[in-house]
Amino acid sequence: MTLLELKNVSVAYGRIEAIHDMSFSVDQGEIVSLIGANGAGKSTTMKTISGILNPSKGSLMFDGEDITKMKAHIRVVRGISQAPEGRGIFPGMTVMENLDMGAFGRKDRSGMQADFDRVFALFPRLAERRTQVGGTMSGGEQQMLAIGRALMSAPRLLLLDEPSMGLAPQFIKQIFSIITEINQQGTTILLVEQNANQALARANRGFVLETGSITHSGTGKELLANPAIKEAYLGVG
């Protein structure tokens, strides 16, 4: 079942078109990865899906509903949540306060408690630091908090923008393992990631972006085996 569909979407910053005539879909239960060089349009795509940016052309459908003109906070309530590039936590708030902010649109107290428990099971370090101010935590811990906060809205679609950026190798391995676990628990994931090996190894499908357009698509395994992708993104010539 198709959960998210972009149809001929273009997004411009002034006169500069960042993504051009983009079409792709994400099926329920998948991990889909977007890879590409800096400036390829990956983060612009994610911001457009979450409602931070508006398309100049095209449409977005989520679970059969046209969300093209829907406000960002309503999309969160509908089931789309994002852990942004650079983490974007509230540095002056504690772990618990950050997680509370992730659940801003919810009123189901029992469901919220279940999701607090879920986040702390996925990220035991956050449970240990629940009263710690976010800005005093390490980069890896802040990334865990960003993902945990996004999960507190109980999303059907989780957008992860560069979750491994700036992290030590041990944290990178841990974060990707947790991403797989979140998906296995039933959350569909759209992943933007410069670590193409890790992203494609976990993806059901992937898309390669170059200068705002999709140039390659296939299963994660197909893209990992593609000689052009190997040379350009996987460090294999």
C-alpha positions as CSV (number, residue, x, y, z in Angstrom):
1,M,0.0,0.0,0.0
2,T,1.4,3.4,-1.0
3,L,1.7,5.7,2.1
4,L,3.5,8.7,0.5
5,E,3.5,9.8,-3.1
6,L,5.2,12.8,-4.7
7,K,3.9,13.7,-8.2
8,N,6.0,16.0,-10.4
9,V,7.1,18.1,-7.5
10,S,9.3,21.1,-8.0
11,V,10.6,23.5,-5.3
12,A,12.5,26.8,-5.8
13,Y,14.4,29.2,-3.7
14,G,13.7,32.4,-5.5
15,R,14.8,31.8,-9.1
16,I,16.8,28.7,-8.2
17,E,15.0,25.4,-8.6
18,A,16.3,23.0,-5.9
19,I,14.2,20.0,-7.0
20,H,12.7,19.5,-10.4
21,D,9.7,17.5,-11.5
22,M,10.3,14.8,-8.8
23,S,8.1,11.8,-8.5
24,F,8.5,8.8,-6.2
25,S,6.5,6.8,-3.6
26,V,7.0,5.2,-0.3
27,D,5.0,2.1,0.6
28,Q,3.8,1.3,4.1
29,G,6.4,-0.6,6.1
30,E,9.4,0.2,3.9
31,I,12.7,1.9,4.5
32,V,13.4,4.1,1.5
33,S,16.7,5.9,1.2
34,L,17.6,9.1,-0.7
35,I,21.3,9.5,-1.4
36,G,23.2,12.1,-3.3
37,A,26.0,14.7,-3.0
38,N,25.6,17.9,-1.0
39,G,23.3,20.3,-2.8
40,A,21.5,17.4,-4.7
41,G,18.1,18.4,-3.1
42,K,17.8,15.7,-0.4
43,S,17.0,18.0,2.5
44,T,14.8,20.2,0.4
45,T,12.8,17.1,-0.5
46,M,12.4,16.2,3.2
47,K,11.4,19.8,4.2
48,T,8.8,19.7,1.4
49,I,7.3,16.5,2.7
50,S,7.2,17.8,6.3
51,G,5.6,21.0,5.2
52,I,8.4,23.4,6.0
53,L,8.8,24.3,2.2
54,N,6.0,24.6,-0.3
55,P,6.3,23.2,-3.8
56,S,6.1,25.5,-6.8
57,K,4.6,22.7,-8.8
58,G,3.2,19.2,-8.3
59,S,1.4,17.5,-5.4
60,L,2.0,15.3,-2.4
61,M,-0.3,12.6,-1.2
62,F,-0.2,10.9,2.2
63,D,-2.4,7.9,2.8
64,G,-4.6,8.9,-0.1
65,E,-5.0,12.5,1.2
66,D,-3.7,15.5,-0.7
67,I,-1.3,17.3,1.7
68,T,0.3,19.7,-0.8
69,K,-1.1,22.8,1.0
70,M,-1.4,21.3,4.5
71,K,0.4,23.2,7.3
72,A,3.4,21.4,8.8
73,H,1.9,21.0,12.3
74,I,-1.2,19.4,10.8
75,R,1.1,16.9,8.9
76,V,2.6,15.9,12.3
77,V,-0.9,15.2,13.6
78,R,-1.7,13.2,10.5
79,G,1.3,11.0,11.0
80,I,4.5,12.6,9.4
81,S,7.3,13.4,11.8
82,Q,10.9,14.5,11.1
83,A,14.2,14.3,12.9
84,P,15.9,17.1,11.1
85,E,19.5,17.5,9.8
86,G,21.6,18.9,12.6
87,R,19.3,17.3,15.2
88,G,17.5,20.6,16.1
89,I,16.8,19.6,19.7
90,F,15.8,22.3,22.3
91,P,19.2,22.8,24.0
92,G,17.9,24.5,27.1
93,M,15.3,21.8,27.8
94,T,15.8,18.5,29.5
95,V,15.5,15.1,27.8
96,M,12.0,14.7,29.2
97,E,10.9,18.2,28.1
98,N,12.2,17.6,24.6
99,L,10.3,14.4,24.4
100,D,7.2,16.2,25.7
101,M,7.5,18.7,22.8
102,G,7.5,15.8,20.4
103,A,4.0,14.9,21.6
104,F,2.6,18.4,21.4
105,G,-0.4,17.3,19.3
106,R,-1.5,14.3,21.4
107,K,-4.1,14.0,24.1
108,D,-3.9,10.2,24.6
109,R,-2.0,10.0,27.9
110,S,-1.8,6.2,28.0
111,G,-0.5,6.1,24.4
112,M,2.0,8.8,25.2
113,Q,3.3,6.9,28.2
114,A,3.6,3.8,26.0
115,D,5.7,5.8,23.6
116,F,7.9,7.2,26.4
117,D,8.5,3.6,27.4
118,R,9.3,2.7,23.8
119,V,11.8,5.6,23.3
120,F,13.6,4.6,26.6
121,A,13.7,1.0,25.5
122,L,15.2,2.0,22.2
123,F,17.6,4.5,23.8
124,P,18.5,3.4,27.3
125,R,21.0,6.3,27.5
126,L,18.1,8.8,27.3
127,A,16.4,7.1,30.2
128,E,19.6,7.5,32.2
129,R,19.7,11.2,31.3
130,R,16.0,12.1,31.4
131,T,16.7,15.1,33.6
132,Q,19.8,16.3,31.8
133,V,19.7,19.4,29.6
134,G,19.9,18.5,26.0
135,G,22.6,21.0,25.1
136,T,25.0,19.4,27.5
137,M,24.8,15.9,25.8
138,S,27.2,14.4,23.3
139,G,26.4,14.5,19.5
140,G,25.3,10.9,19.5
141,E,23.0,11.4,22.5
142,Q,21.5,14.4,20.9
143,Q,20.8,12.4,17.8
144,M,19.1,9.8,19.9
145,L,17.0,12.5,21.4
146,A,16.1,14.0,18.1
147,I,14.8,10.6,16.9
148,G,13.1,9.9,20.2
149,R,11.3,13.3,20.0
150,A,10.1,12.5,16.5
151,L,8.8,9.2,17.7
152,M,6.7,10.8,20.4
153,S,4.2,12.0,17.8
154,A,3.5,8.3,17.0
155,P,4.3,8.8,13.3
156,R,3.3,6.5,10.6
157,L,6.1,8.0,8.4
158,L,9.4,8.9,10.1
159,L,11.7,11.3,8.1
160,L,15.3,11.0,9.1
161,D,17.7,13.6,7.6
162,E,21.4,12.7,8.0
163,P,21.1,10.8,11.2
164,S,24.8,9.8,11.2
165,M,26.2,13.3,10.5
166,G,29.1,14.2,12.8
167,L,28.8,11.0,14.9
168,A,31.6,8.7,16.1
169,P,31.8,5.3,14.4
170,Q,30.4,3.5,17.4
171,F,27.3,5.8,17.5
172,I,26.8,5.4,13.7
173,K,26.5,1.6,14.0
174,Q,24.2,2.0,16.9
175,I,21.9,4.6,15.3
176,F,21.5,2.5,12.1
177,S,20.7,-0.6,14.2
178,I,18.0,1.3,16.0
179,I,16.6,2.7,12.7
180,T,16.1,-0.9,11.6
181,E,14.5,-1.8,14.9
182,I,12.1,1.2,14.6
183,N,11.1,0.0,11.1
184,Q,10.6,-3.6,12.3
185,Q,8.2,-2.2,15.0
186,G,6.0,-0.9,12.2
187,T,7.1,2.6,11.4
188,T,7.7,3.5,7.7
189,I,11.0,5.4,7.2
190,L,12.3,7.8,4.6
191,L,16.0,8.2,5.1
192,V,18.4,10.9,3.8
193,E,21.9,9.9,4.4
194,Q,25.4,10.6,3.0
195,N,26.6,7.3,4.4
196,A,25.3,5.5,1.3
197,N,26.6,2.1,2.3
198,Q,24.7,2.0,5.6
199,A,21.6,3.6,4.1
200,L,21.3,1.3,1.1
201,A,22.2,-1.8,3.1
202,R,19.0,-1.2,5.2
203,A,16.7,0.1,2.5
204,N,14.0,-1.8,0.7
205,R,14.3,0.7,-2.1
206,G,16.5,3.8,-2.9
207,F,16.7,6.8,-5.1
208,V,19.7,8.7,-6.2
209,L,19.4,12.5,-6.5
210,E,21.6,14.7,-8.7
211,T,21.0,18.5,-9.0
212,G,17.4,18.1,-7.9
213,S,16.3,15.2,-10.0
214,I,16.2,11.4,-9.5
215,T,18.8,9.7,-11.7
216,H,18.8,6.1,-10.4
217,S,16.3,4.0,-8.5
218,G,16.0,0.4,-7.4
219,T,16.2,-1.9,-4.4
220,G,18.9,-1.2,-1.9
221,K,20.8,-4.3,-3.1
222,E,20.6,-3.2,-6.8
223,L,21.9,0.3,-6.1
224,L,24.8,-1.1,-3.9
225,A,25.7,-3.4,-6.9
226,N,25.5,-0.6,-9.5
227,P,29.0,0.3,-10.8
228,A,28.1,3.9,-11.3
229,I,26.7,4.2,-7.8
230,K,29.7,2.4,-6.4
231,E,32.1,4.8,-8.0
232,A,30.2,8.0,-7.2
233,Y,28.9,7.3,-3.6
234,L,30.4,4.2,-2.2
235,G,34.1,4.9,-2.6
236,V,34.6,2.0,-5.0
237,G,36.1,2.6,-8.4
